[in-house]
Amino acid sequence: MRILHIIPCYKPAFIYAGVIESVSRLCEALVEAGHIVHVFTTTANGKKELPVVPGKELDVDGVKVIYFRRLTKDPT
């Protein structure tokens, strides 16, 4: 199965604590179960931005992640 998660923040934005931890573990478990998991997220990392290239797909612990430039500031 192909699964797409759309979430405002993802690893390594651990500033957001529990949300990042729970969603990333869910996605990684789904990959381990044989699914193809994609995440669309933003470069949000609190008041800063993650050091990633927006729009480029990255493999983050087996999950295919595309980060998009954040258009608003925290906490949205």
N, CA, C, O and CB atoms as a CASP TS submission, in Angstrom:
PFRMAT TS
TARGET T0000
AUTHOR 0000-0000-0000
METHOD Language model
MODEL 1
PARENT N/A
ATOM      1  N   MET     1       0.841  -1.167   0.000  1.00  0.00           N
ATOM      2  CA  MET     1       0.000   0.000   0.000  1.00  0.00           C
ATOM      3  C   MET     1       0.892   1.238   0.000  1.00  0.00           C
ATOM      4  O   MET     1       1.955   1.256   0.620  1.00  0.00           O
ATOM      5  CB  MET     1      -0.960  -0.006   1.214  1.00  0.00           C
ATOM      6  N   ARG     2       0.444   2.262  -0.700  1.00  0.00           N
ATOM      7  CA  ARG     2       1.147   3.561  -0.693  1.00  0.00           C
ATOM      8  C   ARG     2       0.391   4.494   0.245  1.00  0.00           C
ATOM      9  O   ARG     2      -0.826   4.644   0.138  1.00  0.00           O
ATOM     10  CB  ARG     2       1.250   4.182  -2.150  1.00  0.00           C
ATOM     11  N   ILE     3       1.114   5.111   1.153  1.00  0.00           N
ATOM     12  CA  ILE     3       0.506   5.975   2.172  1.00  0.00           C
ATOM     13  C   ILE     3       1.153   7.345   2.110  1.00  0.00           C
ATOM     14  O   ILE     3       2.377   7.458   2.030  1.00  0.00           O
ATOM     15  CB  ILE     3       0.655   5.362   3.595  1.00  0.00           C
ATOM     16  N   LEU     4       0.337   8.382   2.147  1.00  0.00           N
ATOM     17  CA  LEU     4       0.829   9.760   2.176  1.00  0.00           C
ATOM     18  C   LEU     4       0.369  10.425   3.464  1.00  0.00           C
ATOM     19  O   LEU     4      -0.828  10.515   3.736  1.00  0.00           O
ATOM     20  CB  LEU     4       0.332  10.562   0.936  1.00  0.00           C
ATOM     21  N   HIS     5       1.327  10.886   4.251  1.00  0.00           N
ATOM     22  CA  HIS     5       1.027  11.688   5.449  1.00  0.00           C
ATOM     23  C   HIS     5       1.329  13.138   5.106  1.00  0.00           C
ATOM     24  O   HIS     5       2.399  13.444   4.581  1.00  0.00           O
ATOM     25  CB  HIS     5       1.865  11.209   6.709  1.00  0.00           C
ATOM     26  N   ILE     6       0.404  14.017   5.397  1.00  0.00           N
ATOM     27  CA  ILE     6       0.638  15.458   5.248  1.00  0.00           C
ATOM     28  C   ILE     6       0.582  16.038   6.652  1.00  0.00           C
ATOM     29  O   ILE     6      -0.453  15.993   7.317  1.00  0.00           O
ATOM     30  CB  ILE     6      -0.428  16.151   4.277  1.00  0.00           C
ATOM     31  N   ILE     7       1.706  16.580   7.091  1.00  0.00           N
ATOM     32  CA  ILE     7       1.834  17.038   8.476  1.00  0.00           C
ATOM     33  C   ILE     7       2.700  18.293   8.497  1.00  0.00           C
ATOM     34  O   ILE     7       3.628  18.403   7.695  1.00  0.00           O
ATOM     35  CB  ILE     7       2.447  15.922   9.389  1.00  0.00           C
ATOM     36  N   PRO     8       2.423  19.241   9.390  1.00  0.00           N
ATOM     37  CA  PRO     8       3.163  20.507   9.375  1.00  0.00           C
ATOM     38  C   PRO     8       4.623  20.411   9.792  1.00  0.00           C
ATOM     39  O   PRO     8       5.398  21.321   9.499  1.00  0.00           O
ATOM     40  CB  PRO     8       2.488  21.471  10.258  1.00  0.00           C
ATOM     41  N   CYS     9       5.023  19.333  10.471  1.00  0.00           N
ATOM     42  CA  CYS     9       6.422  19.193  10.872  1.00  0.00           C
ATOM     43  C   CYS     9       6.769  17.715  10.975  1.00  0.00           C
ATOM     44  O   CYS     9       5.913  16.876  11.255  1.00  0.00           O
ATOM     45  CB  CYS     9       6.692  19.916  12.220  1.00  0.00           C
ATOM     46  N   TYR    10       8.044  17.414  10.743  1.00  0.00           N
ATOM     47  CA  TYR    10       8.516  16.022  10.770  1.00  0.00           C
ATOM     48  C   TYR    10       9.989  16.019  11.164  1.00  0.00           C
ATOM     49  O   TYR    10      10.632  17.067  11.217  1.00  0.00           O
ATOM     50  CB  TYR    10       8.307  15.319   9.380  1.00  0.00           C
ATOM     51  N   LYS    11      10.503  14.848  11.434  1.00  0.00           N
ATOM     52  CA  LYS    11      11.916  14.692  11.779  1.00  0.00           C
ATOM     53  C   LYS    11      12.802  15.515  10.857  1.00  0.00           C
ATOM     54  O   LYS    11      12.514  15.563   9.662  1.00  0.00           O
ATOM     55  CB  LYS    11      12.321  13.223  11.716  1.00  0.00           C
ATOM     56  N   PRO    12      13.805  16.131  11.305  1.00  0.00           N
ATOM     57  CA  PRO    12      14.361  16.186  12.648  1.00  0.00           C
ATOM     58  C   PRO    12      13.906  17.397  13.461  1.00  0.00           C
ATOM     59  O   PRO    12      14.691  17.938  14.240  1.00  0.00           O
ATOM     60  CB  PRO    12      15.845  16.183  12.565  1.00  0.00           C
ATOM     61  N   ALA    13      12.674  17.828  13.299  1.00  0.00           N
ATOM     62  CA  ALA    13      12.157  18.986  14.043  1.00  0.00           C
ATOM     63  C   ALA    13      11.689  18.553  15.431  1.00  0.00           C
ATOM     64  O   ALA    13      10.510  18.692  15.758  1.00  0.00           O
ATOM     65  CB  ALA    13      10.994  19.663  13.269  1.00  0.00           C
ATOM     66  N   PHE    14      12.604  18.031  16.247  1.00  0.00           N
ATOM     67  CA  PHE    14      12.252  17.488  17.550  1.00  0.00           C
ATOM     68  C   PHE    14      11.851  18.560  18.556  1.00  0.00           C
ATOM     69  O   PHE    14      11.481  18.236  19.684  1.00  0.00           O
ATOM     70  CB  PHE    14      13.402  16.700  18.093  1.00  0.00           C
ATOM     71  N   ILE    15      11.917  19.825  18.167  1.00  0.00           N
ATOM     72  CA  ILE    15      11.450  20.900  19.045  1.00  0.00           C
ATOM     73  C   ILE    15       9.964  20.726  19.357  1.00  0.00           C
ATOM     74  O   ILE    15       9.467  21.208  20.375  1.00  0.00           O
ATOM     75  CB  ILE    15      11.703  22.280  18.397  1.00  0.00           C
ATOM     76  N   TYR    16       9.258  20.019  18.450  1.00  0.00           N
ATOM     77  CA  TYR    16       7.820  19.800  18.636  1.00  0.00           C
ATOM     78  C   TYR    16       7.523  18.523  19.422  1.00  0.00           C
ATOM     79  O   TYR    16       6.358  18.169  19.597  1.00  0.00           O
ATOM     80  CB  TYR    16       7.125  19.739  17.284  1.00  0.00           C
ATOM     81  N   ALA    17       8.528  17.849  19.884  1.00  0.00           N
ATOM     82  CA  ALA    17       8.465  16.723  20.830  1.00  0.00           C
ATOM     83  C   ALA    17       7.574  15.567  20.397  1.00  0.00           C
ATOM     84  O   ALA    17       7.851  14.918  19.388  1.00  0.00           O
ATOM     85  CB  ALA    17       7.989  17.215  22.144  1.00  0.00           C
ATOM     86  N   GLY    18       6.514  15.303  21.144  1.00  0.00           N
ATOM     87  CA  GLY    18       5.701  14.105  20.992  1.00  0.00           C
ATOM     88  C   GLY    18       5.115  13.879  19.621  1.00  0.00           C
ATOM     89  O   GLY    18       5.061  12.742  19.151  1.00  0.00           O
ATOM     90  N   VAL    19       4.678  14.932  18.975  1.00  0.00           N
ATOM     91  CA  VAL    19       4.085  14.787  17.643  1.00  0.00           C
ATOM     92  C   VAL    19       5.104  14.198  16.675  1.00  0.00           C
ATOM     93  O   VAL    19       4.791  13.262  15.938  1.00  0.00           O
ATOM     94  CB  VAL    19       3.574  16.148  17.120  1.00  0.00           C
ATOM     95  N   ILE    20       6.296  14.726  16.672  1.00  0.00           N
ATOM     96  CA  ILE    20       7.342  14.241  15.772  1.00  0.00           C
ATOM     97  C   ILE    20       7.686  12.791  16.090  1.00  0.00           C
ATOM     98  O   ILE    20       7.820  11.962  15.190  1.00  0.00           O
ATOM     99  CB  ILE    20       8.600  15.125  15.877  1.00  0.00           C
ATOM    100  N   GLU    21       7.825  12.499  17.349  1.00  0.00           N
ATOM    101  CA  GLU    21       8.189  11.149  17.770  1.00  0.00           C
ATOM    102  C   GLU    21       7.117  10.138  17.373  1.00  0.00           C
ATOM    103  O   GLU    21       7.440   9.093  16.806  1.00  0.00           O
ATOM    104  CB  GLU    21       8.415  11.107  19.283  1.00  0.00           C
ATOM    105  N   SER    22       5.856  10.427  17.657  1.00  0.00           N
ATOM    106  CA  SER    22       4.797   9.460  17.369  1.00  0.00           C
ATOM    107  C   SER    22       4.570   9.274  15.872  1.00  0.00           C
ATOM    108  O   SER    22       4.421   8.142  15.413  1.00  0.00           O
ATOM    109  CB  SER    22       3.505   9.897  18.028  1.00  0.00           C
ATOM    110  N   VAL    23       4.541  10.354  15.109  1.00  0.00           N
ATOM    111  CA  VAL    23       4.303  10.238  13.667  1.00  0.00           C
ATOM    112  C   VAL    23       5.477   9.550  12.978  1.00  0.00           C
ATOM    113  O   VAL    23       5.262   8.705  12.109  1.00  0.00           O
ATOM    114  CB  VAL    23       4.065  11.624  13.047  1.00  0.00           C
ATOM    115  N   SER    24       6.702   9.889  13.342  1.00  0.00           N
ATOM    116  CA  SER    24       7.847   9.255  12.690  1.00  0.00           C
ATOM    117  C   SER    24       7.910   7.766  13.016  1.00  0.00           C
ATOM    118  O   SER    24       8.237   6.957  12.147  1.00  0.00           O
ATOM    119  CB  SER    24       9.150   9.942  13.114  1.00  0.00           C
ATOM    120  N   ARG    25       7.606   7.402  14.234  1.00  0.00           N
ATOM    121  CA  ARG    25       7.596   5.964  14.586  1.00  0.00           C
ATOM    122  C   ARG    25       6.493   5.225  13.845  1.00  0.00           C
ATOM    123  O   ARG    25       6.696   4.093  13.406  1.00  0.00           O
ATOM    124  CB  ARG    25       7.415   5.777  16.106  1.00  0.00           C
ATOM    125  N   LEU    26       5.329   5.847  13.699  1.00  0.00           N
ATOM    126  CA  LEU    26       4.244   5.236  12.933  1.00  0.00           C
ATOM    127  C   LEU    26       4.670   5.011  11.487  1.00  0.00           C
ATOM    128  O   LEU    26       4.492   3.922  10.941  1.00  0.00           O
ATOM    129  CB  LEU    26       2.983   6.115  12.986  1.00  0.00           C
ATOM    130  N   CYS    27       5.233   6.047  10.871  1.00  0.00           N
ATOM    131  CA  CYS    27       5.669   5.940   9.473  1.00  0.00           C
ATOM    132  C   CYS    27       6.738   4.862   9.306  1.00  0.00           C
ATOM    133  O   CYS    27       6.679   4.075   8.361  1.00  0.00           O
ATOM    134  CB  CYS    27       6.207   7.290   8.976  1.00  0.00           C
ATOM    135  N   GLU    28       7.704   4.819  10.205  1.00  0.00           N
ATOM    136  CA  GLU    28       8.778   3.832  10.123  1.00  0.00           C
ATOM    137  C   GLU    28       8.242   2.413  10.314  1.00  0.00           C
ATOM    138  O   GLU    28       8.722   1.483   9.665  1.00  0.00           O
ATOM    139  CB  GLU    28       9.855   4.133  11.169  1.00  0.00           C
ATOM    140  N   ALA    29       7.256   2.233  11.195  1.00  0.00           N
ATOM    141  CA  ALA    29       6.645   0.917  11.395  1.00  0.00           C
ATOM    142  C   ALA    29       5.880   0.486  10.148  1.00  0.00           C
ATOM    143  O   ALA    29       5.896  -0.691   9.788  1.00  0.00           O
ATOM    144  CB  ALA    29       5.704   0.936  12.616  1.00  0.00           C
ATOM    145  N   LEU    30       5.218   1.421   9.492  1.00  0.00           N
ATOM    146  CA  LEU    30       4.505   1.099   8.265  1.00  0.00           C
ATOM    147  C   LEU    30       5.474   0.666   7.165  1.00  0.00           C
ATOM    148  O   LEU    30       5.178  -0.245   6.391  1.00  0.00           O
ATOM    149  CB  LEU    30       3.679   2.301   7.801  1.00  0.00           C
ATOM    150  N   VAL    31       6.631   1.324   7.102  1.00  0.00           N
ATOM    151  CA  VAL    31       7.662   0.929   6.131  1.00  0.00           C
ATOM    152  C   VAL    31       8.152  -0.484   6.451  1.00  0.00           C
ATOM    153  O   VAL    31       8.298  -1.313   5.552  1.00  0.00           O
ATOM    154  CB  VAL    31       8.857   1.938   6.142  1.00  0.00           C
ATOM    155  N   GLU    32       8.402  -0.754   7.719  1.00  0.00           N
ATOM    156  CA  GLU    32       8.853  -2.089   8.123  1.00  0.00           C
ATOM    157  C   GLU    32       7.818  -3.159   7.783  1.00  0.00           C
ATOM    158  O   GLU    32       8.172  -4.310   7.525  1.00  0.00           O
ATOM    159  CB  GLU    32       9.152  -2.114   9.622  1.00  0.00           C
ATOM    160  N   ALA    33       6.537  -2.777   7.783  1.00  0.00           N
ATOM    161  CA  ALA    33       5.461  -3.715   7.456  1.00  0.00           C
ATOM    162  C   ALA    33       5.303  -3.903   5.945  1.00  0.00           C
ATOM    163  O   ALA    33       4.455  -4.673   5.496  1.00  0.00           O
ATOM    164  CB  ALA    33       4.145  -3.229   8.056  1.00  0.00           C
ATOM    165  N   GLY    34       6.126  -3.193   5.165  1.00  0.00           N
ATOM    166  CA  GLY    34       6.118  -3.389   3.725  1.00  0.00           C
ATOM    167  C   GLY    34       5.398  -2.323   2.914  1.00  0.00           C
ATOM    168  O   GLY    34       5.249  -2.469   1.700  1.00  0.00           O
ATOM    169  N   HIS    35       4.955  -1.265   3.556  1.00  0.00           N
ATOM    170  CA  HIS    35       4.253  -0.207   2.848  1.00  0.00           C
ATOM    171  C   HIS    35       5.235   0.839   2.329  1.00  0.00           C
ATOM    172  O   HIS    35       6.352   0.957   2.832  1.00  0.00           O
ATOM    173  CB  HIS    35       3.212   0.446   3.759  1.00  0.00           C
ATOM    174  N   ILE    36       4.815   1.588   1.332  1.00  0.00           N
ATOM    175  CA  ILE    36       5.597   2.715   0.815  1.00  0.00           C
ATOM    176  C   ILE    36       4.995   3.964   1.446  1.00  0.00           C
ATOM    177  O   ILE    36       3.826   4.280   1.222  1.00  0.00           O
ATOM    178  CB  ILE    36       5.577   2.785  -0.783  1.00  0.00           C
ATOM    179  N   VAL    37       5.794   4.666   2.228  1.00  0.00           N
ATOM    180  CA  VAL    37       5.284   5.816   2.977  1.00  0.00           C
ATOM    181  C   VAL    37       5.964   7.097   2.506  1.00  0.00           C
ATOM    182  O   VAL    37       7.191   7.189   2.449  1.00  0.00           O
ATOM    183  CB  VAL    37       5.501   5.620   4.494  1.00  0.00           C
ATOM    184  N   HIS    38       5.141   8.073   2.172  1.00  0.00           N
ATOM    185  CA  HIS    38       5.607   9.406   1.805  1.00  0.00           C
ATOM    186  C   HIS    38       5.088  10.387   2.843  1.00  0.00           C
ATOM    187  O   HIS    38       3.977  10.231   3.351  1.00  0.00           O
ATOM    188  CB  HIS    38       5.135   9.803   0.366  1.00  0.00           C
ATOM    189  N   VAL    39       5.882  11.389   3.156  1.00  0.00           N
ATOM    190  CA  VAL    39       5.468  12.464   4.053  1.00  0.00           C
ATOM    191  C   VAL    39       5.686  13.789   3.330  1.00  0.00           C
ATOM    192  O   VAL    39       6.773  14.051   2.814  1.00  0.00           O
ATOM    193  CB  VAL    39       6.261  12.419   5.410  1.00  0.00           C
ATOM    194  N   PHE    40       4.656  14.614   3.296  1.00  0.00           N
ATOM    195  CA  PHE    40       4.771  15.997   2.833  1.00  0.00           C
ATOM    196  C   PHE    40       4.716  16.852   4.085  1.00  0.00           C
ATOM    197  O   PHE    40       3.773  16.740   4.869  1.00  0.00           O
ATOM    198  CB  PHE    40       3.627  16.390   1.791  1.00  0.00           C
ATOM    199  N   THR    41       5.704  17.695   4.282  1.00  0.00           N
ATOM    200  CA  THR    41       5.789  18.489   5.497  1.00  0.00           C
ATOM    201  C   THR    41       6.445  19.829   5.185  1.00  0.00           C
ATOM    202  O   THR    41       6.721  20.131   4.024  1.00  0.00           O
ATOM    203  CB  THR    41       6.575  17.736   6.592  1.00  0.00           C
ATOM    204  N   THR    42       6.692  20.625   6.208  1.00  0.00           N
ATOM    205  CA  THR    42       7.340  21.917   6.011  1.00  0.00           C
ATOM    206  C   THR    42       8.726  21.908   6.656  1.00  0.00           C
ATOM    207  O   THR    42       9.108  20.960   7.343  1.00  0.00           O
ATOM    208  CB  THR    42       6.473  23.058   6.598  1.00  0.00           C
ATOM    209  N   THR    43       9.445  22.959   6.423  1.00  0.00           N
ATOM    210  CA  THR    43      10.774  23.127   7.010  1.00  0.00           C
ATOM    211  C   THR    43      10.705  23.693   8.428  1.00  0.00           C
ATOM    212  O   THR    43      11.725  24.100   8.982  1.00  0.00           O
ATOM    213  CB  THR    43      11.621  24.038   6.132  1.00  0.00           C
ATOM    214  N   ALA    44       9.513  23.721   9.013  1.00  0.00           N
ATOM    215  CA  ALA    44       9.322  24.296  10.351  1.00  0.00           C
ATOM    216  C   ALA    44      10.171  23.589  11.397  1.00  0.00           C
ATOM    217  O   ALA    44      10.240  22.361  11.444  1.00  0.00           O
ATOM    218  CB  ALA    44       7.851  24.226  10.752  1.00  0.00           C
ATOM    219  N   ASN    45      10.811  24.390  12.229  1.00  0.00           N
ATOM    220  CA  ASN    45      11.599  23.896  13.359  1.00  0.00           C
ATOM    221  C   ASN    45      11.599  24.971  14.433  1.00  0.00           C
ATOM    222  O   ASN    45      12.635  25.558  14.745  1.00  0.00           O
ATOM    223  CB  ASN    45      13.063  23.528  12.926  1.00  0.00           C
ATOM    224  N   GLY    46      10.426  25.217  14.991  1.00  0.00           N
ATOM    225  CA  GLY    46      10.279  26.306  15.950  1.00  0.00           C
ATOM    226  C   GLY    46      10.392  27.637  15.220  1.00  0.00           C
ATOM    227  O   GLY    46       9.746  27.841  14.192  1.00  0.00           O
ATOM    228  N   LYS    47      11.205  28.539  15.744  1.00  0.00           N
ATOM    229  CA  LYS    47      11.396  29.844  15.096  1.00  0.00           C
ATOM    230  C   LYS    47      12.404  29.761  13.955  1.00  0.00           C
ATOM    231  O   LYS    47      12.585  30.727  13.214  1.00  0.00           O
ATOM    232  CB  LYS    47      11.858  30.884  16.120  1.00  0.00           C
ATOM    233  N   LYS    48      13.056  28.620  13.813  1.00  0.00           N
ATOM    234  CA  LYS    48      14.053  28.421  12.757  1.00  0.00           C
ATOM    235  C   LYS    48      13.488  27.497  11.685  1.00  0.00           C
ATOM    236  O   LYS    48      12.368  27.000  11.803  1.00  0.00           O
ATOM    237  CB  LYS    48      15.369  27.839  13.339  1.00  0.00           C
ATOM    238  N   GLU    49      14.273  27.276  10.649  1.00  0.00           N
ATOM    239  CA  GLU    49      13.912  26.353   9.580  1.00  0.00           C
ATOM    240  C   GLU    49      14.885  25.175   9.617  1.00  0.00           C
ATOM    241  O   GLU    49      16.037  25.329  10.022  1.00  0.00           O
ATOM    242  CB  GLU    49      13.935  27.064   8.182  1.00  0.00           C
ATOM    243  N   LEU    50      14.423  24.008   9.196  1.00  0.00           N
ATOM    244  CA  LEU    50      15.306  22.853   9.115  1.00  0.00           C
ATOM    245  C   LEU    50      16.333  23.064   8.003  1.00  0.00           C
ATOM    246  O   LEU    50      16.031  23.699   6.993  1.00  0.00           O
ATOM    247  CB  LEU    50      14.494  21.560   8.870  1.00  0.00           C
ATOM    248  N   PRO    51      17.534  22.538   8.182  1.00  0.00           N
ATOM    249  CA  PRO    51      18.567  22.674   7.148  1.00  0.00           C
ATOM    250  C   PRO    51      18.400  21.608   6.053  1.00  0.00           C
ATOM    251  O   PRO    51      19.241  20.723   5.899  1.00  0.00           O
ATOM    252  CB  PRO    51      19.972  22.568   7.781  1.00  0.00           C
ATOM    253  N   VAL    52      17.313  21.711   5.309  1.00  0.00           N
ATOM    254  CA  VAL    52      17.031  20.776   4.212  1.00  0.00           C
ATOM    255  C   VAL    52      16.745  21.578   2.949  1.00  0.00           C
ATOM    256  O   VAL    52      16.450  22.772   3.013  1.00  0.00           O
ATOM    257  CB  VAL    52      15.823  19.836   4.560  1.00  0.00           C
ATOM    258  N   VAL    53      16.836  20.914   1.807  1.00  0.00           N
ATOM    259  CA  VAL    53      16.521  21.563   0.537  1.00  0.00           C
ATOM    260  C   VAL    53      15.029  21.368   0.264  1.00  0.00           C
ATOM    261  O   VAL    53      14.590  20.240   0.040  1.00  0.00           O
ATOM    262  CB  VAL    53      17.396  20.983  -0.637  1.00  0.00           C
ATOM    263  N   PRO    54      14.243  22.449   0.280  1.00  0.00           N
ATOM    264  CA  PRO    54      12.806  22.314   0.020  1.00  0.00           C
ATOM    265  C   PRO    54      12.535  21.739  -1.369  1.00  0.00           C
ATOM    266  O   PRO    54      13.201  22.086  -2.344  1.00  0.00           O
ATOM    267  CB  PRO    54      12.113  23.671   0.162  1.00  0.00           C
ATOM    268  N   GLY    55      11.538  20.847  -1.434  1.00  0.00           N
ATOM    269  CA  GLY    55      11.112  20.277  -2.701  1.00  0.00           C
ATOM    270  C   GLY    55      11.882  19.049  -3.143  1.00  0.00           C
ATOM    271  O   GLY    55      11.520  18.425  -4.140  1.00  0.00           O
ATOM    272  N   LYS    56      12.932  18.688  -2.429  1.00  0.00           N
ATOM    273  CA  LYS    56      13.737  17.519  -2.790  1.00  0.00           C
ATOM    274  C   LYS    56      13.355  16.347  -1.885  1.00  0.00           C
ATOM    275  O   LYS    56      13.313  16.485  -0.663  1.00  0.00           O
ATOM    276  CB  LYS    56      15.263  17.833  -2.675  1.00  0.00           C
ATOM    277  N   GLU    57      13.077  15.190  -2.498  1.00  0.00           N
ATOM    278  CA  GLU    57      12.722  14.021  -1.702  1.00  0.00           C
ATOM    279  C   GLU    57      13.942  13.479  -0.976  1.00  0.00           C
ATOM    280  O   GLU    57      15.003  13.294  -1.571  1.00  0.00           O
ATOM    281  CB  GLU    57      12.103  12.934  -2.585  1.00  0.00           C
ATOM    282  N   LEU    58      13.777  13.229   0.313  1.00  0.00           N
ATOM    283  CA  LEU    58      14.843  12.668   1.146  1.00  0.00           C
ATOM    284  C   LEU    58      14.372  11.363   1.762  1.00  0.00           C
ATOM    285  O   LEU    58      13.180  11.181   2.011  1.00  0.00           O
ATOM    286  CB  LEU    58      15.271  13.666   2.251  1.00  0.00           C
ATOM    287  N   ASP    59      15.299  10.465   2.006  1.00  0.00           N
ATOM    288  CA  ASP    59      15.000   9.248   2.743  1.00  0.00           C
ATOM    289  C   ASP    59      15.337   9.525   4.206  1.00  0.00           C
ATOM    290  O   ASP    59      16.497   9.730   4.562  1.00  0.00           O
ATOM    291  CB  ASP    59      15.804   8.006   2.180  1.00  0.00           C
ATOM    292  N   VAL    60      14.308   9.527   5.041  1.00  0.00           N
ATOM    293  CA  VAL    60      14.504   9.768   6.471  1.00  0.00           C
ATOM    294  C   VAL    60      14.115   8.477   7.190  1.00  0.00           C
ATOM    295  O   VAL    60      12.938   8.236   7.460  1.00  0.00           O
ATOM    296  CB  VAL    60      13.649  11.011   6.988  1.00  0.00           C
ATOM    297  N   ASP    61      15.105   7.661   7.493  1.00  0.00           N
ATOM    298  CA  ASP    61      14.896   6.365   8.153  1.00  0.00           C
ATOM    299  C   ASP    61      13.883   5.498   7.407  1.00  0.00           C
ATOM    300  O   ASP    61      13.011   4.883   8.021  1.00  0.00           O
ATOM    301  CB  ASP    61      14.427   6.579   9.591  1.00  0.00           C
ATOM    302  N   GLY    62      14.003   5.453   6.089  1.00  0.00           N
ATOM    303  CA  GLY    62      13.152   4.609   5.267  1.00  0.00           C
ATOM    304  C   GLY    62      11.885   5.262   4.756  1.00  0.00           C
ATOM    305  O   GLY    62      11.194   4.705   3.903  1.00  0.00           O
ATOM    306  N   VAL    63      11.577   6.439   5.271  1.00  0.00           N
ATOM    307  CA  VAL    63      10.371   7.173   4.874  1.00  0.00           C
ATOM    308  C   VAL    63      10.766   8.216   3.832  1.00  0.00           C
ATOM    309  O   VAL    63      11.763   8.919   3.997  1.00  0.00           O
ATOM    310  CB  VAL    63       9.677   7.849   6.113  1.00  0.00           C
ATOM    311  N   LYS    64       9.980   8.313   2.760  1.00  0.00           N
ATOM    312  CA  LYS    64      10.262   9.291   1.702  1.00  0.00           C
ATOM    313  C   LYS    64       9.615  10.621   2.096  1.00  0.00           C
ATOM    314  O   LYS    64       8.391  10.730   2.156  1.00  0.00           O
ATOM    315  CB  LYS    64       9.727   8.794   0.302  1.00  0.00           C
ATOM    316  N   VAL    65      10.449  11.626   2.362  1.00  0.00           N
ATOM    317  CA  VAL    65       9.958  12.900   2.894  1.00  0.00           C
ATOM    318  C   VAL    65      10.290  14.035   1.933  1.00  0.00           C
ATOM    319  O   VAL    65      11.417  14.151   1.451  1.00  0.00           O
ATOM    320  CB  VAL    65      10.564  13.181   4.286  1.00  0.00           C
ATOM    321  N   ILE    66       9.291  14.871   1.665  1.00  0.00           N
ATOM    322  CA  ILE    66       9.519  16.105   0.915  1.00  0.00           C
ATOM    323  C   ILE    66       9.149  17.263   1.836  1.00  0.00           C
ATOM    324  O   ILE    66       8.024  17.356   2.327  1.00  0.00           O
ATOM    325  CB  ILE    66       8.679  16.142  -0.429  1.00  0.00           C
ATOM    326  N   TYR    67      10.119  18.137   2.057  1.00  0.00           N
ATOM    327  CA  TYR    67       9.914  19.327   2.882  1.00  0.00           C
ATOM    328  C   TYR    67       9.578  20.499   1.968  1.00  0.00           C
ATOM    329  O   TYR    67      10.210  20.685   0.929  1.00  0.00           O
ATOM    330  CB  TYR    67      11.175  19.640   3.752  1.00  0.00           C
ATOM    331  N   PHE    68       8.583  21.285   2.359  1.00  0.00           N
ATOM    332  CA  PHE    68       8.204  22.476   1.618  1.00  0.00           C
ATOM    333  C   PHE    68       8.486  23.697   2.479  1.00  0.00           C
ATOM    334  O   PHE    68       8.367  23.648   3.704  1.00  0.00           O
ATOM    335  CB  PHE    68       6.711  22.424   1.195  1.00  0.00           C
ATOM    336  N   ARG    69       8.860  24.790   1.827  1.00  0.00           N
ATOM    337  CA  ARG    69       9.159  26.021   2.559  1.00  0.00           C
ATOM    338  C   ARG    69       7.916  26.467   3.322  1.00  0.00           C
ATOM    339  O   ARG    69       6.809  26.473   2.784  1.00  0.00           O
ATOM    340  CB  ARG    69       9.644  27.142   1.593  1.00  0.00           C
ATOM    341  N   ARG    70       8.115  26.833   4.562  1.00  0.00           N
ATOM    342  CA  ARG    70       7.016  27.305   5.406  1.00  0.00           C
ATOM    343  C   ARG    70       6.648  28.723   4.993  1.00  0.00           C
ATOM    344  O   ARG    70       7.521  29.581   4.865  1.00  0.00           O
ATOM    345  CB  ARG    70       7.402  27.252   6.916  1.00  0.00           C
ATOM    346  N   LEU    71       5.365  28.971   4.786  1.00  0.00           N
ATOM    347  CA  LEU    71       4.907  30.295   4.385  1.00  0.00           C
ATOM    348  C   LEU    71       4.491  31.165   5.572  1.00  0.00           C
ATOM    349  O   LEU    71       4.477  32.392   5.472  1.00  0.00           O
ATOM    350  CB  LEU    71       3.752  30.162   3.426  1.00  0.00           C
ATOM    351  N   THR    72       4.157  30.534   6.681  1.00  0.00           N
ATOM    352  CA  THR    72       3.767  31.273   7.882  1.00  0.00           C
ATOM    353  C   THR    72       4.794  31.009   8.973  1.00  0.00           C
ATOM    354  O   THR    72       5.707  30.204   8.789  1.00  0.00           O
ATOM    355  CB  THR    72       2.337  30.868   8.356  1.00  0.00           C
ATOM    356  N   LYS    73       4.654  31.660  10.065  1.00  0.00           N
ATOM    357  CA  LYS    73       5.554  31.436  11.208  1.00  0.00           C
ATOM    358  C   LYS    73       4.835  30.619  12.260  1.00  0.00           C
ATOM    359  O   LYS    73       3.638  30.356  12.149  1.00  0.00           O
ATOM    360  CB  LYS    73       6.047  32.781  11.811  1.00  0.00           C
ATOM    361  N   ASP    74       5.582  30.216  13.291  1.00  0.00           N
ATOM    362  CA  ASP    74       4.971  29.435  14.368  1.00  0.00           C
ATOM    363  C   ASP    74       3.837  30.220  14.995  1.00  0.00           C
ATOM    364  O   ASP    74       3.905  31.449  14.997  1.00  0.00           O
ATOM    365  CB  ASP    74       6.017  29.055  15.437  1.00  0.00           C
ATOM    366  N   PRO    75       2.819  29.608  15.516  1.00  0.00           N
ATOM    367  CA  PRO    75       2.645  28.178  15.701  1.00  0.00           C
ATOM    368  C   PRO    75       1.806  27.500  14.612  1.00  0.00           C
ATOM    369  O   PRO    75       1.318  26.393  14.838  1.00  0.00           O
ATOM    370  CB  PRO    75       2.020  27.932  17.026  1.00  0.00           C
ATOM    371  N   THR    76       1.623  28.109  13.464  1.00  0.00           N
ATOM    372  CA  THR    76       0.783  27.471  12.450  1.00  0.00           C
ATOM    373  C   THR    76       1.501  26.381  11.713  1.00  0.00           C
ATOM    374  O   THR    76       0.924  25.750  10.828  1.00  0.00           O
ATOM    375  CB  THR    76       0.287  28.483  11.473  1.00  0.00           C
TER
END
